[in-house]
């Protein structure tokens, strides 16, 4: 078995978009050296100034092809904040250089294909370590662990697990939304069919917005709909085999009134081709710009109900509800802090070589959540029986 390549202490943070925030500052405090890569060195320096990190990290310019100008050294950690389709090329460069890799995105087939080569080379590939995916996984594993301890691994039971997350405007607007990532990505996610379990039946929503339902959290009504394919996460979350899923949905949360406000968008999504949808994304970005005075809000709700049929079901729920401020958006805080925490675990050697998705066990999830709470990331846990 190949030994894990020791971390050098140098971190390359690649990209300084909407999700780069105080997590980068945390790394500046723990890593030996941090380099921020952006389209130009001037823009990287500007991003560092905006984060109050001038002099604490080094600005660098990406090449025209979007690669690092000069391969990272062996043992360095490369954090990709680039769009998801660009992760694979950066990971390939890391494997060639003997560098570790981290991102907040879902594992793509391209990343999965390279992960075994990275593991054999003694490299860590950390994925799904942001908000959604990321903190949602931590909440789910923690709840499952608590239910397992209370009910028992081999006790027959049925369960309902729902996980909804959304970035919304802190002050509701007529559009009932605030773009916290690329508009085209938002639209394409809505064009992808959603597969999930509902009341014991496998369900596919070809147009996810048509499955929107009200969701009340802490007395406030939201709108929620399923997103992409939830079913692979049943295995990923490693629920006891003796428990039968009745409802299992991972989805998106929006402000009340979103469904009505977005009807013209849905009509375009139904009738438009790729070219038209790309144009629509540009039109929406222009019509609903984000200004420096806007404040965003992130809401993440993960709940689990386990019923043994012998009385009141066991219930547990996590709720994260954060509003951005003048110094940092809520989205940047919720994506960058868990990602930086994962990078810190690469630096300290506690993550072995191979592919990782945030934390895969209840014990490690609880540790991550405690560490995130120590950074000021607030959330609540409510337990029933």
C-alpha positions in Angstrom: 0.0 0.0 0.0 1.4 3.4 -1.0 2.1 5.8 1.9 0.2 9.0 2.0 2.2 12.0 0.6 2.9 14.3 3.6 1.3 17.7 3.3 3.8 20.4 2.5 1.9 23.1 4.3 1.2 25.1 1.1 -2.4 25.7 -0.1 -3.4 26.9 -3.5 -6.9 28.4 -3.5 -8.0 28.5 -7.1 -10.8 30.9 -7.9 -12.2 33.8 -5.9 -15.9 33.8 -6.8 -19.1 34.1 -4.8 -18.3 31.2 -2.5 -14.8 32.3 -1.4 -15.0 33.8 2.1 -13.7 33.5 5.7 -12.7 29.9 5.1 -9.7 31.3 3.2 -8.9 33.5 6.1 -8.9 30.4 8.4 -6.4 28.7 6.1 -4.2 31.8 6.2 -4.0 31.3 10.0 -3.2 27.6 9.9 -1.3 26.9 6.6 2.4 27.7 6.2 1.7 29.4 2.9 -1.5 30.3 0.9 -1.7 31.4 -2.7 -4.9 32.7 -4.2 -5.2 32.1 -8.0 -7.6 34.2 -10.1 -8.0 35.4 -13.7 -5.3 38.0 -13.2 -2.9 38.8 -10.4 -4.6 42.2 -10.0 -8.0 40.6 -9.5 -6.5 38.1 -7.0 -5.0 41.0 -5.1 -8.3 42.8 -5.1 -10.1 39.7 -3.8 -7.6 39.4 -1.0 -8.0 43.1 -0.1 -11.8 42.6 0.0 -11.3 39.7 2.5 -8.8 41.7 4.6 -6.0 39.2 3.6 -3.6 41.5 1.9 -0.1 40.3 2.9 -1.4 37.1 4.4 -1.8 35.2 1.0 0.0 35.6 -2.3 -2.0 36.7 -5.4 -1.4 34.7 -8.6 -2.7 34.7 -12.1 -4.2 31.6 -13.8 -3.0 30.8 -17.4 -5.3 31.5 -20.3 -6.3 27.8 -20.2 -7.3 28.2 -16.5 -4.3 26.2 -15.2 -1.8 27.1 -12.5 1.3 28.8 -14.0 3.7 26.2 -12.8 2.7 22.9 -11.3 2.1 22.7 -7.5 4.9 21.0 -5.6 4.5 17.5 -4.1 2.4 17.6 -0.9 0.8 20.9 -1.7 -3.0 21.1 -1.4 -5.0 22.5 -4.3 -8.5 23.8 -3.6 -10.7 24.2 -6.7 -13.3 26.9 -6.5 -13.7 26.8 -10.3 -16.9 25.6 -12.0 -17.5 21.9 -11.5 -16.6 20.9 -15.1 -13.1 22.2 -14.6 -12.3 20.2 -11.5 -11.1 17.1 -13.4 -8.4 18.9 -15.3 -7.1 20.4 -12.1 -7.2 17.1 -10.3 -5.2 15.5 -13.2 -2.5 18.2 -12.8 -2.5 17.5 -9.0 -1.9 13.8 -9.6 1.0 14.5 -12.0 2.5 16.9 -9.4 1.9 14.7 -6.3 -0.5 17.3 -4.8 -3.6 16.8 -2.8 -7.0 18.1 -4.1 -10.1 19.5 -2.5 -13.4 21.0 -3.8 -17.0 21.5 -2.5 -18.7 20.0 -5.6 -20.4 16.6 -6.1 -18.2 13.7 -7.2 -18.4 13.6 -11.0 -17.6 10.5 -13.1 -14.5 12.2 -14.2 -13.3 12.9 -10.6 -14.3 9.3 -9.5 -12.3 7.9 -12.4 -9.1 9.7 -11.3 -9.6 9.1 -7.6 -8.2 5.6 -7.6 -5.0 6.8 -9.4 -4.7 9.5 -6.8 -5.2 7.0 -3.9 -2.5 4.8 -5.4 -0.2 7.8 -5.5 -0.8 8.5 -1.8 -3.0 11.6 -2.5 -6.2 12.8 -0.8 -9.1 13.8 -3.0 -11.7 15.7 -0.8 -15.1 16.5 -2.4 -18.6 17.4 -1.3 -17.2 19.5 1.6 -19.1 22.8 1.3 -22.7 23.6 2.2 -24.8 21.4 -0.1 -23.1 19.1 -0.6 -21.2 19.2 2.7 -22.9 20.4 5.8 -26.0 18.6 4.7 -24.0 15.3 4.8 -22.7 16.1 8.3 -26.3 16.8 9.5 -27.6 13.6 8.0 -24.8 11.3 9.3 -25.2 12.9 12.8 -28.9 12.3 12.9 -28.6 8.7 11.6 -26.0 8.0 14.3 -28.2 9.3 17.0 -31.2 7.3 15.8 -29.0 4.2 15.4 -27.8 4.5 19.0 -31.4 5.0 20.3 -33.2 2.4 18.2 -30.6 -0.2 17.4 -28.8 -1.4 14.3 -31.0 -4.5 13.8 -34.4 -3.3 15.0 -36.9 -3.3 12.0 -38.1 0.3 11.3 -39.2 2.6 8.6 -37.8 6.1 8.1 -38.3 9.4 6.4 -35.3 11.6 5.7 -35.5 15.0 4.0 -32.8 17.5 3.3 -33.6 20.9 1.8 -31.2 23.8 1.2 -31.4 27.1 -0.4 -29.8 30.5 -0.8 -32.4 33.2 -0.8 -32.5 37.0 -0.4 -32.5 38.1 3.2 -35.1 40.7 2.3 -37.7 39.1 0.0 -37.9 40.7 -3.4 -40.5 40.4 -6.2 -38.5 37.7 -7.9 -38.3 35.8 -4.6 -34.7 34.9 -5.3 -31.1 36.1 -5.3 -28.5 34.5 -7.5 -25.7 33.1 -5.3 -24.2 31.1 -8.2 -24.2 31.2 -12.0 -27.7 31.7 -13.3 -27.1 29.2 -16.1 -26.3 26.6 -13.4 -29.5 27.4 -11.6 -31.6 27.0 -14.8 -29.8 23.7 -15.8 -30.4 22.2 -12.4 -34.1 22.9 -12.9 -34.0 21.2 -16.3 -32.6 18.0 -14.7 -35.3 15.4 -13.7 -35.5 14.7 -10.0 -35.7 11.1 -8.6 -36.7 10.4 -5.0 -38.8 8.3 -2.7 -42.1 9.6 -1.4 -44.4 7.6 0.8 -42.8 4.4 -0.2 -43.0 5.0 -3.9 -40.1 5.7 -6.3 -41.0 9.0 -8.0 -39.5 11.0 -10.9 -40.3 14.6 -11.5 -39.3 15.5 -15.1 -39.9 19.2 -14.2 -38.8 19.5 -10.5 -40.7 22.7 -9.9 -44.0 20.9 -10.5 -43.2 18.9 -7.3 -42.9 22.0 -5.2 -44.7 21.8 -1.8 -44.9 24.1 1.3 -42.4 23.5 4.1 -42.7 25.1 7.5 -39.5 25.7 9.4 -39.4 27.5 12.7 -42.9 28.9 12.0 -41.9 30.3 8.5 -43.4 28.9 5.3 -41.0 28.1 2.5 -41.4 26.2 -0.8 -39.3 23.1 -1.4 -38.8 20.8 -4.4 -36.7 17.7 -5.1 -33.4 18.2 -6.8 -31.6 15.7 -9.2 -31.2 12.1 -8.0 -31.7 11.5 -4.2 -31.5 7.7 -4.3 -27.8 7.1 -4.4 -27.5 8.9 -1.1 -29.4 6.1 0.7 -26.3 3.9 0.2 -23.9 6.8 0.8 -25.5 7.6 4.2 -25.1 4.0 5.3 -28.5 3.6 7.0 -29.1 0.3 8.8 -30.2 -2.5 6.5 -33.1 -3.3 8.9 -34.6 0.1 8.3 -36.9 0.6 5.3 -37.0 4.0 3.6 -40.5 5.4 3.2 -39.5 8.9 2.1 -36.0 10.0 1.0 -35.7 13.4 -0.6 -32.8 15.8 -1.1 -33.9 19.1 -2.6 -34.0 22.8 -2.9 -35.6 25.4 -0.7 -37.1 28.7 -1.9 -39.0 31.6 -0.4 -42.8 31.4 -0.2 -44.1 32.8 -3.5 -41.2 31.6 -5.6 -43.3 29.2 -7.7 -45.6 32.0 -8.8 -42.9 34.6 -9.4 -40.9 32.2 -11.6 -43.8 31.0 -13.9 -42.4 32.9 -16.9 -39.0 31.3 -16.3 -40.6 27.8 -16.2 -42.4 28.5 -19.5 -39.0 29.2 -21.1 -37.4 26.1 -19.5 -40.2 24.0 -20.9 -40.0 25.3 -24.5 -36.4 26.6 -24.9 -33.4 24.8 -26.3 -29.8 25.1 -24.9 -29.1 28.4 -26.8 -32.3 30.0 -25.5 -31.7 28.9 -22.0 -28.2 30.3 -22.1 -29.6 33.6 -23.3 -32.3 33.5 -20.6 -29.6 33.1 -18.0 -27.9 36.3 -19.2 -31.2 38.1 -19.2 -32.0 37.1 -15.7 -28.5 38.1 -14.4 -29.0 41.5 -16.0 -32.6 41.9 -14.7 -31.8 40.8 -11.1 -28.3 42.0 -10.3 -26.7 41.5 -6.9 -25.5 44.8 -5.4 -23.1 45.5 -2.6 -26.0 46.4 -0.3 -27.9 43.2 -0.9 -27.8 40.6 1.9 -28.3 36.9 1.3 -29.7 34.2 3.6 -28.9 30.5 3.6 -31.4 28.0 5.0 -30.6 24.3 5.4 -33.0 21.8 7.0 -32.2 18.1 7.5 -34.8 16.0 9.3 -35.1 12.3 10.1 -38.0 10.3 11.5 -37.6 6.6 12.4 -40.7 4.5 13.3 -40.5 1.1 14.8 -44.2 0.7 14.8 -44.3 0.4 18.6 -45.1 3.9 19.7 -44.1 7.4 19.0 -41.4 7.7 16.3 -37.9 8.9 17.0 -37.3 12.3 15.4 -34.4 14.7 14.9 -33.8 17.8 12.9 -30.9 20.2 12.2 -31.6 23.7 11.0 -29.1 26.2 9.8 -30.4 29.7 9.1 -27.7 32.4 8.5 -27.8 35.9 7.0 -24.9 37.5 5.3 -23.4 40.8 6.4 -21.3 43.6 4.9 -18.1 41.6 5.4 -19.2 38.2 3.9 -22.2 36.6 2.3 -23.9 33.7 4.1 -23.2 31.5 1.1 -19.5 32.2 1.1 -19.4 31.5 4.9 -21.2 28.3 4.6 -19.2 26.9 1.6 -15.7 28.1 2.5 -15.6 27.3 6.2 -16.3 23.5 6.0 -14.1 23.3 2.9 -11.3 25.0 4.8 -11.9 22.6 7.7 -11.5 19.7 5.4 -8.3 21.1 4.0 -7.0 21.5 7.5 -7.5 17.8 8.0 -5.5 17.2 4.9 -2.7 19.4 6.3 -2.7 17.6 9.7 -2.6 14.2 8.1 -5.9 12.9 9.6 -7.4 12.2 6.2 -5.9 9.1 4.5 -5.2 8.9 0.8 -8.2 8.3 -1.5 -11.6 9.8 -2.2 -13.5 11.5 0.6 -16.9 13.2 0.9 -16.9 15.5 3.9 -17.3 13.0 6.8 -18.8 9.6 6.3 -19.5 8.5 9.9 -21.6 10.0 12.7 -18.6 10.2 14.9 -16.5 12.2 12.5 -19.6 14.3 11.5 -20.1 15.3 15.1 -16.5 16.3 15.3 -16.7 18.4 12.2 -19.9 20.1 13.4 -18.3 20.9 16.7 -15.3 22.4 15.0 -17.6 24.4 12.7 -19.5 25.7 15.7 -16.2 26.8 17.2 -15.7 28.9 14.1 -19.0 30.7 14.7 -21.1 28.8 12.2 -24.5 28.6 14.0 -27.1 25.8 13.7 -29.7 24.1 16.0 -30.4 20.5 16.7 -33.9 19.5 17.8 -34.6 15.9 19.1 -37.9 14.3 19.8 -38.3 10.9 21.4 
